[in-house]
Amino acid sequence: MRLSRYFLPILREVPKEADIVSHRLMLRAGMIRQESAGIYAWLPLGLRVLNKICNIIREEQNRTGAVELLMPTIQSADLWRESGRYDDYGKEMLRIKDRHERDMLFGPTNEEMITEIVRGSIKSYKSLPLNLYHIQWKFRDEVRPRFGVYRSREFLMKDAYSFDLDAEGAKHSYNKMFVAYLRTFARMGLKAIPMVADTGPIGGNLSHEFIILASTGESEVFCHGDYLEMAPPPADVNFDDAAAIQQVVNDWTTLYAATEEKHDAATFAAIPAERQMAARGIEVGHIFYFGTKYSAPFNAKVLGPDGAEHLIHMGSYGIGPSRLVAAMIEASHDDAGIIWPDAVAPFQVGILNLKVGDSAVDAACADLYAKLTAAGVDVLYDDTDERAGSKFATADLIGLPWQILVGPKSLADGKVELKRRVDGSRELVTPAEAFERLKG
Amino acid sequence: MRLSRYFLPILREVPKEADIVSHRLMLRAGMIRQESAGIYAWLPLGLRVLNKICNIIREEQNRTGAVELLMPTIQSADLWRESGRYDDYGKEMLRIKDRHERDMLFGPTNEEMITEIVRGSIKSYKSLPLNLYHIQWKFRDEVRPRFGVYRSREFLMKDAYSFDLDAEGAKHSYNKMFVAYLRTFARMGLKAIPMVADTGPIGGNLSHEFIILASTGESEVFCHGDYLEMAPPPADVNFDDAAAIQQVVNDWTTLYAATEEKHDAATFAAIPAERQMAARGIEVGHIFYFGTKYSAPFNAKVLGPDGAEHLIHMGSYGIGPSRLVAAMIEASHDDAGIIWPDAVAPFQVGILNLKVGDSAVDAACADLYAKLTAAGVDVLYDDTDERAGSKFATADLIGLPWQILVGPKSLADGKVELKRRVDGSRELVTPAEAFERLKG
């Protein structure tokens, strides 16, 4: 993408309304724009990151055998009356009357709807196990929305729902999502630690939060330091092998890890002192097993191999991609701006033309841009007539992992500068070397 | 995808509530499920088609230089008061009060919001031309929703908005979208004919509808028969070349084509009789140039090269992907079910295992499935224990363009049957030949 043809409204001033660093940086980097309190438009740069996150989530969900569908945003209140949650949910539910005065709502989650869909579609245990997920916008009418997309009213959520004949099958389904989440966050460059969690309004028997560490995190967490060195499960893990999947879960739940609410000081104290880690954390995923909590009121049953009807055992599994964009910035930034992990960077490479109009520089930039783009690399080519200092600042602010600085002086020696955003290191290389390094 | 692990709730009965063939077939094929009046969940098969359509749209929008962003579904009423449309829009606008009693609405379109975004972000003509688009769910509270996703209340829309310094630039932007739409529909296997249209509630000076012919179409259209033989513009058309793009538009607007409202019987009669075509049509796209209709109330201006402020000239360009799924079925089906054009088929190939448990058949199917999948072909492998007749019916109902029938008898001769959905033709080939033909 040529920056001269892109829409990247950079703010040079620090926005006053933003209380946390991710919100400030997302506004400054032209990733989002507030349209109403707690409601944001995703500008092109922000949308690219959001889509990359969604695609990683999708690939890892699919790897487990989960199947994607898409439920609507607007739901009937009757559905929520069936589960009894219509009255339980307070003012955070955005309630709507349509033109016929029917009670509707903007879905904050989809346990009810997916249970209705499965109830109406599946009759036999032979159709199970089943895991259905969607990635859809949801609404939670926060009383005082703040912190940008970290806690917005309209937010994107990947929510998966598993359906099994019995508790044992449901445990396997739960474990599959547990393992998928480990892989998902690792692929995004995040160290996410699973911690036993309260089940809250979703309800249920078993729940884990996945927490990343960030000095600006919302809550205090306590864990064994070895978590930070554990390798995620490999891509070829066999999700059908219940014992193998259980083993991965065991490996990741044996060491101590707890949020503030679940913290047990005595157990923590038993960890060798140099391995005790107390830090701030951000929740980036939450998984639940809740048995028949929803299948019972919805009477969602299947015929079992015994010829009898069985209530379906369910779980749900959430990751909020829009919130995750902000969480990643909280965990990875410096004074100059965002530092994206490569896998979710809006563009992997920036080419900075430091003297637009200089024919050698223009030609070298155009050549690198064409070659890298043809190689499938996402490149942002800064071909604008801004001064060099402004181009450096923009590339760092928006967090491009690799930046190729092309100026007349180095180019006269046949070189360009290759800069790594994460540590600011620079290296003089030939354009051909730069291409070889970055072509992926 | 193995069908035994998929979620494809086929209905054997014709649903009573469905009045038109696309609605019946989408329900029967397990593509959608109604959640409320005019509100549908997209089941996995339907979502695959919807995503393929969106990706073609996206590629052709990007080819013109349009840039994707994503605006929220919920908008502030104040935005619509600025344009004066809040009161104009009747009961079809889904109006909402949030917990603070602020007037909000579920966006039916985004002229207001995008104008606000551009007004707040762009100061100079140097940032123009600009075309921003998004693909987002919208809501239109129809009084009596019917016809499934052909005319649903919650529907998906690609809406693009162009911004130019003056009318001449805006015409070029309009023409780019005109050409992109020709390519978009052609890639989907559709013959879409541009027809001069009324501008309706969007307003403006210039507008074209893109109409496909279908015997079940909603309105009568009249055009020169040569339209059906015209080739779409090539992929390497230079969108920056205003004259070349104008020429394509001229080529596609010289011959007579008109909807009922715009029909001129005398002009039509002047067409050679054997070239006169009167048929039923379905609108699949609509483009508008409306100058300063929105930039004026929003005071959206840029500094021109003359140093003076100029109101931005705008256009908007819509395609409804969810409606398009239904329109394509209206235009392409038979008694057995849907006939997908290859480019949007949920799976290109079905493998029908006609004797599950027969080790030779199982092995041949598994081998073809693995090879085609590895070659990047979307394959649905029917490995269920349904009887053969039911598998044939399902594959035809859901419209798989190519079907490989693998049974013990042919396989003993080293052959499988390759069936083409569009004409039902079958051919005995070796599995290796089938792979060569379908690997893409």
Boltz contact constraints between the chains, C-beta under 6 A:
constraints:
  - contact:
      token1: [A, 5]
      token2: [B, 65]
      max_distance: 6.0
  - contact:
      token1: [A, 7]
      token2: [B, 67]
      max_distance: 6.0
  - contact:
      token1: [A, 9]
      token2: [B, 121]
      max_distance: 6.0
  - contact:
      token1: [A, 33]
      token2: [B, 117]
      max_distance: 6.0
  - contact:
      token1: [A, 35]
      token2: [B, 72]
      max_distance: 6.0
  - contact:
      token1: [A, 36]
      token2: [B, 76]
      max_distance: 6.0
  - contact:
      token1: [A, 39]
      token2: [B, 72]
      max_distance: 6.0
  - contact:
      token1: [A, 39]
      token2: [B, 74]
      max_distance: 6.0
  - contact:
      token1: [A, 41]
      token2: [B, 71]
      max_distance: 6.0
  - contact:
      token1: [A, 42]
      token2: [B, 70]
      max_distance: 6.0
  - contact:
      token1: [A, 43]
      token2: [B, 69]
      max_distance: 6.0
  - contact:
      token1: [A, 44]
      token2: [B, 67]
      max_distance: 6.0
  - contact:
      token1: [A, 44]
      token2: [B, 69]
      max_distance: 6.0
  - contact:
      token1: [A, 47]
      token2: [B, 69]
      max_distance: 6.0
  - contact:
      token1: [A, 47]
      token2: [B, 70]
      max_distance: 6.0
  - contact:
      token1: [A, 65]
      token2: [B, 5]
      max_distance: 6.0
  - contact:
      token1: [A, 67]
      token2: [B, 7]
      max_distance: 6.0
  - contact:
      token1: [A, 67]
      token2: [B, 44]
      max_distance: 6.0
  - contact:
      token1: [A, 69]
      token2: [B, 42]
      max_distance: 6.0
  - contact:
      token1: [A, 69]
      token2: [B, 43]
      max_distance: 6.0
  - contact:
      token1: [A, 69]
      token2: [B, 44]
      max_distance: 6.0
  - contact:
      token1: [A, 69]
      token2: [B, 47]
      max_distance: 6.0
  - contact:
      token1: [A, 70]
      token2: [B, 42]
      max_distance: 6.0
  - contact:
      token1: [A, 70]
      token2: [B, 47]
      max_distance: 6.0
  - contact:
      token1: [A, 71]
      token2: [B, 41]
      max_distance: 6.0
  - contact:
      token1: [A, 72]
      token2: [B, 35]
      max_distance: 6.0
  - contact:
      token1: [A, 72]
      token2: [B, 39]
      max_distance: 6.0
  - contact:
      token1: [A, 72]
      token2: [B, 154]
      max_distance: 6.0
  - contact:
      token1: [A, 73]
      token2: [B, 137]
      max_distance: 6.0
  - contact:
      token1: [A, 74]
      token2: [B, 39]
      max_distance: 6.0
  - contact:
      token1: [A, 74]
      token2: [B, 154]
      max_distance: 6.0
  - contact:
      token1: [A, 76]
      token2: [B, 36]
      max_distance: 6.0
  - contact:
      token1: [A, 91]
      token2: [B, 99]
      max_distance: 6.0
  - contact:
      token1: [A, 96]
      token2: [B, 96]
      max_distance: 6.0
  - contact:
      token1: [A, 98]
      token2: [B, 141]
      max_distance: 6.0
  - contact:
      token1: [A, 99]
      token2: [B, 91]
      max_distance: 6.0
  - contact:
      token1: [A, 99]
      token2: [B, 141]
      max_distance: 6.0
  - contact:
      token1: [A, 117]
      token2: [B, 33]
      max_distance: 6.0
  - contact:
      token1: [A, 121]
      token2: [B, 9]
      max_distance: 6.0
  - contact:
      token1: [A, 137]
      token2: [B, 73]
      max_distance: 6.0
  - contact:
      token1: [A, 141]
      token2: [B, 98]
      max_distance: 6.0
  - contact:
      token1: [A, 141]
      token2: [B, 99]
      max_distance: 6.0
  - contact:
      token1: [A, 154]
      token2: [B, 72]
      max_distance: 6.0
  - contact:
      token1: [A, 154]
      token2: [B, 74]
      max_distance: 6.0
